[in-house]
């Protein structure tokens, strides 16, 4: 897996970034108003080879790939570069492809920055009058008329810009009235034109991604600087959390774009739909980012003195020249669910790769073979996503096969499996619907024992865990403290050479099945609440003074409240130093704050697709309804993003890259979309989805109920938003 540009692509990006920092400064952007075109900038871009990037070498271009072009376009978006750059990039390539000889002189002028070449997106046979990006400055426009691809000359008298939303050089042109040259005719010509339009969607998505990131940066910087009520406004969750959501979606939009390009290169069947989704996603996102950025600046954001208003207006205006961006979501629905075909561009070399690799694939196949052989019909009937799906026999067999904790060293019963292989194996667990709760929590506890436990704990407890003979639960939350774990009141007091524990814990899921609990206690009430905590391992089975009472949820899940009355344990079962529990707990929480629910969401989507094929509305399957296709496509995007954010979190850990809260991003986003999409799909397939019967309807029903909890356990979405705001955006610690 590789989620970074190549060295050459970074060099190209950095060269354009340096140039645009100077030549597309906000002073220069403002100076180009109201026309929105900077002729000097245009010539400078040409000198750097910007308009040659996608032109084949045989036609005098650089012959680079779409990924290279998106690296340039991100910088264009970041700096609000003045001019129809995406359109000219695409039109220049199209001209070189369909008429390399006949239009050689025109192409040379375009590549040299002497002439602006526009692109009319829609068939002139249907839309003879069109808004054209750069139409106010373009000497010519490439257009389609039926089966012909044309070069339309735009007379100077027609290049009349008018006041518009973002002061860009757009113009409404009556292209049928102008002189034209037929460049090419027939299926190959129209296919090349279609490829150009699809490539424009990718380049515009990249520009909007770069714009969004910079607008969020401006808003975050202002939120640190601006003080109200004695605090930087970025300390207030009402401002920091929306920005956290938006930077997460900006990361997601870039990954969605990269995946579309990668899948075009690989010939993946859903690549066409993913192009539409990448464009829709980034257009919708940029609009919301612009609005939130202005809101962050408050009244100052409304003034023309602050640059943020320029980002807001161009975020809205740039994609609208193509039409309503929401129609791209409709298009994605047709491409994914109605078999609508399109011609996709030749994207060239793609360095981005989301594949986990052969070793991960082989390990996943081994795990799949284990579950296929082990899970009898009776065990499959018992399967449940929660602790209730735990089976001691299967757990023991997993340990014997070295599949329980595969990342661990072999001396601890593991395989020394690399992270990508472990991730692939976890996905297989999801595919088989087998609960990983017991394994995940027990592995966390075992990790803490390995790091902080005494020799006695390692001998008596860790050995059983490694052998698959013991499982563990977590004792953090209390009736009066949920996410605020530092407020724990369960007491541990010295009792001779050992400790006495008194108190209660809430939501001790799995305590009825577990052998041990990782217990957070208060050992010093006279210091700051985060300083007087100590952690212990407490045996649950047969220990006097422990009572486990069930608490049932509407998710068909059992959790527990556990009571501890005079429970005595030896000091050797303490983890870490006395009153240093925060250090121990931090290691555990860091393991917990990550991952996501992408695979579960994917299974939910497949169930919804299956149910939409079964349900008949107005005499046809529901999946043939454009509204259903649109909603399924939106969920498809959310599923892909959840998986991609999980991959991003995994990759930065493996490669040792800076981690800007990518784990919290993956968990927060996937749990929030799991909930909202489950609710929407429940609506879409109603009333069938009301039933808890076996099959896709019952699974959707369960997903809706299950999803509520995912936004709470493992760290609430609010906690994760605060982590993202602080670690990714540099905002102060947040307050209510």
KELO-442363 format. One record per residue (C-alpha): residue in one letter; y, z, x. Coordinates in steps of 0.05 Angstrom, whole numbers. Each point is the difference from the previous one (the first is absolute). Layout:
<rovexs>
(rovex A (Y Z X))
...
</rovexs>
This chain:
<rovexs>
(rovex X (0 0 0))
(rovex X (70 -16 24))
(rovex X (63 17 -37))
(rovex X (54 -21 49))
(rovex X (30 -65 22))
(rovex X (-22 -33 65))
(rovex X (42 7 63))
(rovex X (28 -70 -10))
(rovex X (17 15 -73))
(rovex X (35 64 19))
(rovex X (39 -37 53))
(rovex X (22 -52 -51))
(rovex X (19 54 -50))
(rovex X (39 40 52))
(rovex X (37 -62 23))
(rovex X (23 -16 -70))
(rovex X (15 74 -13))
(rovex X (47 3 60))
(rovex X (34 -64 -21))
(rovex X (9 20 -72))
(rovex X (25 69 19))
(rovex X (59 -35 32))
(rovex X (8 -63 -41))
(rovex X (-18 29 -68))
(rovex X (35 67 5))
(rovex X (28 27 -65))
(rovex X (69 -23 24))
(rovex X (-27 -71 7))
(rovex X (-36 4 -67))
(rovex X (65 21 -33))
(rovex X (39 -54 37))
(rovex X (-46 -53 -30))
(rovex X (20 21 -70))
(rovex X (11 -28 -51))
(rovex X (-40 -62 20))
(rovex X (-57 40 29))
(rovex X (-11 -51 56))
(rovex X (15 11 74))
(rovex X (1 -66 37))
(rovex X (3 32 68))
(rovex X (-59 44 -16))
(rovex X (-37 -62 -25))
(rovex X (11 -37 66))
(rovex X (-21 61 39))
(rovex X (-65 7 -39))
(rovex X (-14 -73 14))
(rovex X (11 9 74))
(rovex X (-51 56 -1))
(rovex X (-50 -46 -34))
(rovex X (0 35 -68))
(rovex X (-5 -63 -41))
(rovex X (-54 -28 46))
(rovex X (-47 59 -8))
(rovex X (-44 -33 -53))
(rovex X (10 -72 19))
(rovex X (-62 -31 35))
(rovex X (7 -11 74))
(rovex X (-13 -74 -10))
(rovex X (64 -4 -41))
(rovex X (41 38 52))
(rovex X (-10 70 -26))
(rovex X (-31 64 27))
(rovex X (-63 -6 -42))
(rovex X (-4 75 -13))
(rovex X (-35 35 -58))
(rovex X (24 30 -65))
(rovex X (-7 70 30))
(rovex X (50 -19 54))
(rovex X (47 -25 -53))
(rovex X (-6 64 -40))
(rovex X (19 40 62))
(rovex X (64 -41 4))
(rovex X (13 8 -75))
(rovex X (-7 75 2))
(rovex X (58 0 49))
(rovex X (38 -48 -45))
(rovex X (-8 49 -57))
(rovex X (17 60 43))
(rovex X (67 -31 20))
(rovex X (15 -38 -65))
(rovex X (8 -64 41))
(rovex X (46 -48 -36))
(rovex X (-33 -65 -20))
(rovex X (-62 -30 -32))
(rovex X (-45 14 59))
(rovex X (-67 7 -35))
(rovex X (12 -64 -39))
(rovex X (20 -40 61))
(rovex X (-60 26 40))
(rovex X (-47 -24 -55))
(rovex X (37 -65 -14))
(rovex X (1 -18 74))
(rovex X (-75 7 4))
(rovex X (-10 -39 -64))
(rovex X (43 -56 25))
(rovex X (-39 -3 65))
(rovex X (-66 0 -37))
(rovex X (13 -53 -54))
(rovex X (46 -47 39))
(rovex X (-5 13 75))
(rovex X (26 -69 19))
(rovex X (44 -23 -57))
(rovex X (41 65 0))
(rovex X (0 14 75))
(rovex X (76 -6 7))
(rovex X (12 46 -59))
(rovex X (-50 50 27))
(rovex X (34 0 68))
(rovex X (66 17 -32))
(rovex X (-32 57 -40))
(rovex X (-35 29 60))
(rovex X (64 -5 40))
(rovex X (40 39 -52))
(rovex X (44 -60 -16))
(rovex X (-24 -7 -71))
(rovex X (-25 47 -53))
(rovex X (-62 -22 -38))
(rovex X (-15 32 -68))
(rovex X (-61 3 -44))
(rovex X (-3 -10 -76))
(rovex X (-58 42 -23))
(rovex X (-16 -32 -67))
(rovex X (-23 -70 -21))
(rovex X (61 -43 -16))
(rovex X (-41 -32 -55))
(rovex X (5 66 -37))
(rovex X (64 29 30))
(rovex X (49 -54 22))
(rovex X (54 53 8))
(rovex X (-16 57 46))
(rovex X (32 58 38))
(rovex X (-12 -12 74))
(rovex X (6 53 54))
(rovex X (51 -29 49))
(rovex X (17 -54 -49))
(rovex X (74 12 14))
(rovex X (-9 -19 73))
(rovex X (-62 -44 3))
(rovex X (9 -73 16))
(rovex X (-68 -15 -29))
(rovex X (-55 32 -41))
(rovex X (-74 -12 -2))
(rovex X (-26 -5 -71))
(rovex X (-60 -21 -40))
(rovex X (2 -49 -57))
(rovex X (-69 -9 -30))
(rovex X (-46 -25 55))
(rovex X (58 -16 47))
(rovex X (32 43 54))
(rovex X (72 -19 8))
(rovex X (58 10 48))
(rovex X (61 7 -45))
(rovex X (68 -10 32))
(rovex X (52 49 -26))
(rovex X (70 -30 1))
(rovex X (56 44 25))
(rovex X (32 -2 -68))
(rovex X (-62 35 -30))
(rovex X (-2 54 53))
(rovex X (43 46 -40))
(rovex X (-19 72 4))
(rovex X (22 48 -54))
(rovex X (10 74 -6))
(rovex X (-69 32 -6))
(rovex X (-34 68 2))
(rovex X (-7 8 75))
(rovex X (48 -53 27))
(rovex X (-55 -44 27))
(rovex X (6 -76 8))
(rovex X (-40 -18 -62))
(rovex X (19 -59 -44))
(rovex X (-24 -30 -65))
(rovex X (-15 -73 17))
(rovex X (-15 -60 -45))
(rovex X (-50 -28 49))
(rovex X (-20 -58 -44))
(rovex X (71 -28 7))
(rovex X (-1 -4 76))
(rovex X (-25 -52 49))
(rovex X (-72 10 20))
(rovex X (-52 -23 49))
(rovex X (-74 3 -15))
(rovex X (-32 37 58))
(rovex X (-72 -2 -25))
(rovex X (-40 -12 -63))
(rovex X (-66 23 -28))
(rovex X (-45 61 0))
(rovex X (9 16 74))
(rovex X (76 -2 -7))
(rovex X (1 46 -60))
(rovex X (-50 46 34))
(rovex X (46 5 60))
(rovex X (58 17 -46))
(rovex X (-42 54 -35))
(rovex X (-18 29 68))
(rovex X (74 3 18))
(rovex X (17 39 -63))
(rovex X (-57 49 14))
(rovex X (25 8 71))
(rovex X (70 14 -25))
(rovex X (-28 57 -43))
(rovex X (-30 31 63))
(rovex X (64 -8 41))
(rovex X (44 27 -56))
(rovex X (-48 60 -7))
(rovex X (10 14 74))
(rovex X (76 -5 -5))
(rovex X (1 48 -59))
(rovex X (-46 47 38))
(rovex X (48 2 58))
(rovex X (59 9 -47))
(rovex X (-34 57 -36))
(rovex X (-17 37 64))
(rovex X (72 -4 25))
(rovex X (30 21 -67))
(rovex X (-45 61 -1))
(rovex X (20 15 72))
(rovex X (73 -2 -20))
(rovex X (-12 45 -60))
(rovex X (-40 50 41))
(rovex X (53 3 55))
(rovex X (54 13 -52))
(rovex X (-44 53 -34))
(rovex X (-3 37 67))
(rovex X (74 -6 12))
(rovex X (27 15 -70))
(rovex X (5 75 -17))
(rovex X (6 27 -71))
(rovex X (-9 72 -24))
(rovex X (-7 21 72))
(rovex X (-60 -45 15))
(rovex X (-11 -72 22))
(rovex X (-15 -38 -63))
(rovex X (-64 -25 31))
(rovex X (-27 71 -6))
(rovex X (-2 -7 -75))
(rovex X (-65 -29 -27))
(rovex X (37 -38 -54))
(rovex X (24 -46 56))
(rovex X (-53 7 54))
(rovex X (-60 -12 -45))
(rovex X (22 -67 -28))
(rovex X (15 -23 71))
(rovex X (-69 24 21))
(rovex X (-31 -41 -56))
(rovex X (40 -62 19))
(rovex X (-15 3 75))
(rovex X (-74 6 -18))
(rovex X (5 -61 -44))
(rovex X (38 -37 55))
(rovex X (-56 14 49))
(rovex X (-48 -23 -55))
(rovex X (38 -64 -13))
(rovex X (-4 -20 73))
(rovex X (-74 14 2))
(rovex X (-11 -39 -65))
(rovex X (37 -59 31))
(rovex X (-41 4 64))
(rovex X (-64 3 -40))
(rovex X (19 -62 -40))
(rovex X (12 -38 65))
(rovex X (-65 25 31))
(rovex X (-39 -19 -62))
(rovex X (30 -70 -2))
(rovex X (-23 -9 72))
(rovex X (-70 25 -20))
(rovex X (-4 -43 -63))
(rovex X (-9 62 -44))
(rovex X (-6 -18 -74))
(rovex X (56 47 -22))
(rovex X (50 -22 51))
(rovex X (41 -41 -50))
(rovex X (8 59 -46))
(rovex X (19 45 59))
(rovex X (56 -48 20))
(rovex X (29 8 -70))
(rovex X (-9 75 3))
(rovex X (33 6 68))
(rovex X (61 -37 -26))
(rovex X (4 38 -65))
(rovex X (-11 67 34))
(rovex X (55 -8 52))
(rovex X (49 -30 -49))
(rovex X (-10 56 -50))
(rovex X (2 52 56))
(rovex X (64 -26 32))
(rovex X (36 3 -67))
(rovex X (-20 73 -10))
(rovex X (16 17 73))
(rovex X (70 -28 -7))
(rovex X (13 40 -62))
(rovex X (-26 65 30))
(rovex X (39 -11 64))
(rovex X (65 -7 -39))
(rovex X (-19 62 -40))
(rovex X (-10 39 64))
(rovex X (70 -18 23))
(rovex X (27 21 -67))
(rovex X (70 -24 -17))
(rovex X (10 -26 71))
(rovex X (-58 -47 -11))
(rovex X (40 -35 -54))
(rovex X (57 -16 47))
(rovex X (3 -63 41))
(rovex X (17 41 62))
(rovex X (-73 21 7))
(rovex X (-51 -52 22))
(rovex X (-54 26 -47))
(rovex X (28 -40 -58))
(rovex X (-13 -64 38))
(rovex X (-74 19 7))
(rovex X (-3 17 -73))
(rovex X (28 -67 -24))
(rovex X (-40 -44 48))
(rovex X (-63 38 -15))
(rovex X (9 -22 -72))
(rovex X (27 -69 12))
(rovex X (-44 -30 54))
(rovex X (-65 -7 -40))
(rovex X (34 -17 -66))
(rovex X (16 -71 24))
(rovex X (-74 -13 -14))
(rovex X (5 30 -69))
(rovex X (-24 65 -31))
(rovex X (-44 35 53))
(rovex X (-41 32 -56))
(rovex X (-28 -70 -13))
(rovex X (-34 5 68))
(rovex X (-41 58 -27))
(rovex X (-20 -44 -59))
(rovex X (-18 -54 51))
(rovex X (-42 50 39))
(rovex X (-37 18 -64))
(rovex X (-17 -73 -13))
(rovex X (-22 -12 71))
(rovex X (-44 62 2))
(rovex X (-28 -2 -70))
(rovex X (9 -69 -30))
(rovex X (-21 -43 59))
(rovex X (69 -31 12))
(rovex X (-2 -36 66))
(rovex X (55 -16 50))
(rovex X (6 -30 68))
(rovex X (14 52 53))
(rovex X (35 -13 66))
(rovex X (-32 -8 68))
(rovex X (20 68 27))
(rovex X (-20 -13 72))
(rovex X (-23 55 47))
(rovex X (-2 70 -32))
(rovex X (-5 60 47))
(rovex X (-2 51 -57))
(rovex X (-71 19 -18))
(rovex X (-24 50 -52))
(rovex X (-74 -6 18))
(rovex X (-33 64 22))
(rovex X (-47 -37 47))
(rovex X (-74 -13 10))
(rovex X (-17 71 21))
(rovex X (31 28 -64))
(rovex X (-36 -53 -42))
(rovex X (-68 17 31))
(rovex X (10 74 -10))
(rovex X (22 -11 -73))
(rovex X (-64 -40 -11))
(rovex X (-41 58 27))
(rovex X (34 49 -47))
(rovex X (-9 -48 -57))
(rovex X (-74 -6 15))
(rovex X (-6 76 2))
(rovex X (31 8 -69))
(rovex X (-39 -58 -29))
(rovex X (-65 32 23))
(rovex X (19 72 -16))
(rovex X (37 -1 -66))
(rovex X (-53 0 -55))
(rovex X (19 -14 -72))
(rovex X (1 75 -11))
(rovex X (48 11 57))
(rovex X (44 -57 -23))
(rovex X (4 31 -69))
(rovex X (23 65 33))
(rovex X (54 -35 41))
(rovex X (71 23 -12))
(rovex X (64 -8 40))
(rovex X (10 75 4))
(rovex X (-39 58 31))
(rovex X (-46 -4 -61))
(rovex X (-31 -62 32))
(rovex X (-23 39 61))
(rovex X (-75 1 12))
(rovex X (-28 45 56))
(rovex X (-60 -45 11))
(rovex X (41 -63 12))
(rovex X (47 42 43))
(rovex X (-57 22 44))
(rovex X (-27 -71 6))
(rovex X (68 -25 21))
(rovex X (1 53 55))
(rovex X (-69 -19 24))
(rovex X (22 -73 3))
(rovex X (62 17 40))
(rovex X (44 -25 -57))
(rovex X (31 65 -23))
(rovex X (54 5 53))
(rovex X (-9 -66 37))
(rovex X (64 7 41))
(rovex X (-25 64 32))
(rovex X (-34 2 68))
(rovex X (-75 -8 0))
(rovex X (-10 72 22))
(rovex X (31 20 -66))
(rovex X (-44 -46 -41))
(rovex X (48 -58 -1))
(rovex X (-1 -71 26))
(rovex X (64 -3 41))
(rovex X (19 -54 -50))
(rovex X (69 -30 10))
(rovex X (53 9 -54))
(rovex X (-6 -70 -29))
(rovex X (-75 9 -10))
(rovex X (11 68 -32))
(rovex X (51 -30 -48))
(rovex X (-47 -57 -18))
(rovex X (-55 51 -14))
(rovex X (45 40 -47))
(rovex X (13 -63 -39))
(rovex X (-75 -8 -10))
(rovex X (-3 71 -29))
(rovex X (52 -23 -50))
(rovex X (-38 -64 -16))
(rovex X (-61 42 -17))
(rovex X (41 49 -41))
(rovex X (-25 59 43))
(rovex X (45 60 6))
(rovex X (30 14 68))
(rovex X (34 65 -20))
(rovex X (-51 47 30))
(rovex X (-5 -41 64))
(rovex X (75 -8 8))
(rovex X (17 74 -10))
(rovex X (-59 24 41))
(rovex X (19 -46 57))
(rovex X (71 27 -1))
(rovex X (-25 72 3))
(rovex X (-50 -18 55))
(rovex X (56 -32 40))
(rovex X (40 65 -4))
(rovex X (-61 41 21))
(rovex X (-11 -46 60))
(rovex X (73 7 20))
(rovex X (14 74 -16))
(rovex X (-65 34 -16))
(rovex X (-37 53 40))
(rovex X (-66 -12 34))
(rovex X (-33 39 -57))
(rovex X (31 -46 -52))
(rovex X (-22 -61 37))
(rovex X (-71 28 7))
(rovex X (-10 27 -70))
(rovex X (43 -46 -43))
(rovex X (16 -64 36))
(rovex X (-74 -11 16))
(rovex X (-17 2 -74))
(rovex X (57 -47 -18))
(rovex X (-23 -50 53))
(rovex X (-72 4 -26))
(rovex X (23 -16 -71))
(rovex X (-22 69 -23))
(rovex X (69 28 -20))
(rovex X (63 -25 -34))
(rovex X (70 31 -2))
(rovex X (59 5 -47))
(rovex X (73 15 9))
(rovex X (35 65 -18))
(rovex X (74 -17 3))
(rovex X (31 -1 -69))
(rovex X (12 63 -40))
(rovex X (23 11 -72))
(rovex X (71 9 24))
(rovex X (1 -50 57))
(rovex X (-24 -72 -2))
(rovex X (33 -48 49))
(rovex X (38 59 30))
(rovex X (-60 25 38))
(rovex X (43 44 44))
(rovex X (11 44 -61))
(rovex X (-73 23 0))
(rovex X (-9 73 -20))
(rovex X (-75 10 10))
(rovex X (-3 57 50))
(rovex X (-41 9 62))
(rovex X (5 70 28))
(rovex X (-32 31 61))
(rovex X (-65 36 -15))
(rovex X (-28 30 63))
(rovex X (-23 -57 44))
(rovex X (4 -48 -58))
(rovex X (43 -19 -60))
(rovex X (4 14 -74))
(rovex X (23 -56 -46))
(rovex X (30 13 -69))
(rovex X (31 -51 -47))
(rovex X (-14 -63 -39))
(rovex X (1 -74 12))
(rovex X (11 -55 -51))
(rovex X (-29 -70 0))
(rovex X (-55 17 49))
(rovex X (-37 -64 -17))
(rovex X (-73 1 21))
(rovex X (-2 75 10))
(rovex X (-59 3 -50))
(rovex X (-39 -46 46))
(rovex X (27 20 69))
(rovex X (-27 46 52))
(rovex X (67 16 32))
(rovex X (74 -3 -16))
(rovex X (58 -11 49))
(rovex X (44 58 -20))
(rovex X (76 6 9))
(rovex X (22 73 -2))
(rovex X (62 42 11))
(rovex X (-9 49 58))
(rovex X (73 21 9))
(rovex X (46 7 -61))
(rovex X (59 23 43))
(rovex X (17 -66 34))
(rovex X (22 -68 -25))
(rovex X (-52 -26 -48))
(rovex X (-23 -56 46))
(rovex X (-10 48 59))
(rovex X (-46 52 -31))
(rovex X (-59 -44 -17))
(rovex X (-71 0 29))
(rovex X (-59 -44 -16))
(rovex X (-74 20 -6))
(rovex X (-67 -29 -18))
(rovex X (-29 40 -58))
(rovex X (-73 -6 -22))
(rovex X (-4 -11 -75))
(rovex X (-74 9 -15))
(rovex X (-26 71 -6))
(rovex X (64 32 26))
(rovex X (19 63 -39))
(rovex X (68 -1 -35))
(rovex X (4 -75 -13))
(rovex X (2 -28 -70))
(rovex X (4 -75 -16))
(rovex X (23 -19 -70))
(rovex X (0 -72 -25))
(rovex X (63 -37 -21))
(rovex X (-11 -66 -35))
(rovex X (47 -59 -1))
(rovex X (9 -58 -48))
(rovex X (-24 -44 57))
(rovex X (-73 22 -12))
(rovex X (7 41 63))
(rovex X (-14 72 17))
(rovex X (45 40 46))
(rovex X (1 76 9))
(rovex X (40 63 5))
(rovex X (-30 47 51))
(rovex X (11 75 5))
(rovex X (-7 42 63))
(rovex X (-5 75 -8))
(rovex X (-12 39 65))
(rovex X (-36 -58 33))
(rovex X (-16 20 72))
(rovex X (-10 -49 57))
(rovex X (-4 9 76))
(rovex X (59 -17 44))
(rovex X (-42 -54 32))
(rovex X (8 -40 -65))
(rovex X (75 -5 11))
(rovex X (28 -68 19))
(rovex X (55 1 52))
(rovex X (46 58 16))
(rovex X (21 54 -50))
(rovex X (64 -21 -37))
(rovex X (-7 -71 30))
(rovex X (-33 -31 -61))
(rovex X (54 -53 -6))
(rovex X (-24 -32 64))
(rovex X (-71 -2 -25))
(rovex X (19 -23 -69))
(rovex X (44 -55 28))
(rovex X (-60 -31 33))
(rovex X (-36 1 -67))
(rovex X (58 -26 -41))
(rovex X (11 -58 49))
(rovex X (-71 -22 -15))
(rovex X (14 6 -74))
(rovex X (67 -37 -4))
(rovex X (-26 -71 4))
(rovex X (-48 -50 -28))
(rovex X (8 -26 -70))
(rovex X (-35 -26 -62))
(rovex X (1 -75 13))
(rovex X (-75 -9 -8))
(rovex X (-1 40 -65))
(rovex X (58 -42 -25))
(rovex X (-38 -63 18))
(rovex X (-60 23 -41))
(rovex X (47 17 -57))
(rovex X (30 -70 3))
(rovex X (-69 -33 -1))
(rovex X (-19 41 -61))
(rovex X (64 -21 -35))
(rovex X (-14 -73 17))
(rovex X (-70 6 -27))
(rovex X (24 33 -64))
(rovex X (54 -53 -9))
(rovex X (-54 -53 2))
(rovex X (-40 38 -53))
(rovex X (57 14 -48))
(rovex X (18 -56 -48))
(rovex X (71 -4 -26))
(rovex X (23 -55 -48))
(rovex X (-64 -38 11))
(rovex X (1 -1 76))
(rovex X (-17 47 57))
(rovex X (56 48 15))
(rovex X (1 -23 73))
(rovex X (26 -68 -24))
(rovex X (63 34 -26))
(rovex X (58 -12 49))
(rovex X (25 71 -13))
(rovex X (-68 28 20))
(rovex X (-2 -44 62))
(rovex X (69 25 20))
(rovex X (-19 73 -7))
(rovex X (-65 -10 38))
(rovex X (38 -36 55))
(rovex X (48 58 7))
(rovex X (-58 48 7))
(rovex X (-32 -48 50))
(rovex X (64 5 42))
(rovex X (-2 76 -4))
(rovex X (-73 2 21))
(rovex X (14 -45 59))
(rovex X (60 41 21))
(rovex X (-40 65 -4))
(rovex X (-54 -29 44))
(rovex X (51 -30 48))
(rovex X (39 66 8))
(rovex X (-67 34 14))
(rovex X (-14 -52 53))
(rovex X (69 10 30))
(rovex X (-11 75 5))
(rovex X (-68 -11 32))
(rovex X (25 -52 49))
(rovex X (59 41 27))
(rovex X (-48 58 13))
(rovex X (-51 -42 36))
(rovex X (52 -38 41))
(rovex X (43 61 15))
(rovex X (62 -31 -31))
(rovex X (58 41 -27))
(rovex X (-20 29 -67))
(rovex X (58 1 -48))
(rovex X (-36 38 -56))
(rovex X (-48 -58 -14))
(rovex X (-54 48 -24))
(rovex X (45 32 -52))
(rovex X (23 -70 -20))
(rovex X (-71 -22 -13))
(rovex X (-18 62 -40))
(rovex X (64 4 -40))
(rovex X (3 -73 -18))
(rovex X (-73 -9 -18))
(rovex X (-3 63 -43))
(rovex X (64 -18 -37))
(rovex X (-23 -71 -14))
(rovex X (-70 23 -17))
(rovex X (31 41 -55))
(rovex X (50 -51 -26))
(rovex X (-48 -58 3))
(rovex X (-56 40 -33))
(rovex X (48 16 -57))
(rovex X (20 -73 -7))
(rovex X (-71 -27 2))
(rovex X (-21 52 -51))
(rovex X (55 -28 -45))
(rovex X (-19 -72 15))
(rovex X (-73 9 -20))
(rovex X (11 47 -59))
(rovex X (-31 21 -45))
(rovex X (-65 -15 38))
(rovex X (25 43 58))
(rovex X (2 62 -44))
(rovex X (-76 5 4))
(rovex X (-36 39 53))
(rovex X (-62 -44 -6))
(rovex X (-35 -26 62))
(rovex X (30 -64 28))
(rovex X (69 -25 17))
(rovex X (35 33 -60))
(rovex X (-27 68 18))
(rovex X (18 -9 73))
(rovex X (72 -19 -17))
(rovex X (3 61 -45))
(rovex X (-23 44 57))
(rovex X (48 -33 49))
(rovex X (58 17 -44))
(rovex X (-21 73 -2))
(rovex X (-20 2 73))
(rovex X (67 -30 24))
(rovex X (41 59 -25))
(rovex X (-32 46 52))
(rovex X (9 -48 59))
(rovex X (76 10 -3))
(rovex X (-11 75 9))
(rovex X (-57 17 46))
(rovex X (1 -17 73))
(rovex X (75 12 -1))
(rovex X (42 -18 -61))
(rovex X (39 -65 -2))
(rovex X (64 41 5))
(rovex X (-23 32 65))
(rovex X (-19 -68 28))
(rovex X (67 -30 -20))
(rovex X (35 55 39))
(rovex X (-44 -14 60))
(rovex X (16 -74 -3))
(rovex X (75 13 -8))
(rovex X (0 46 61))
(rovex X (-47 -37 46))
(rovex X (15 -72 -16))
(rovex X (73 2 -21))
(rovex X (25 59 41))
(rovex X (26 37 -61))
(rovex X (9 76 1))
(rovex X (-53 46 -28))
(rovex X (4 -11 -74))
(rovex X (21 49 -55))
(rovex X (-8 -3 -74))
</rovexs>
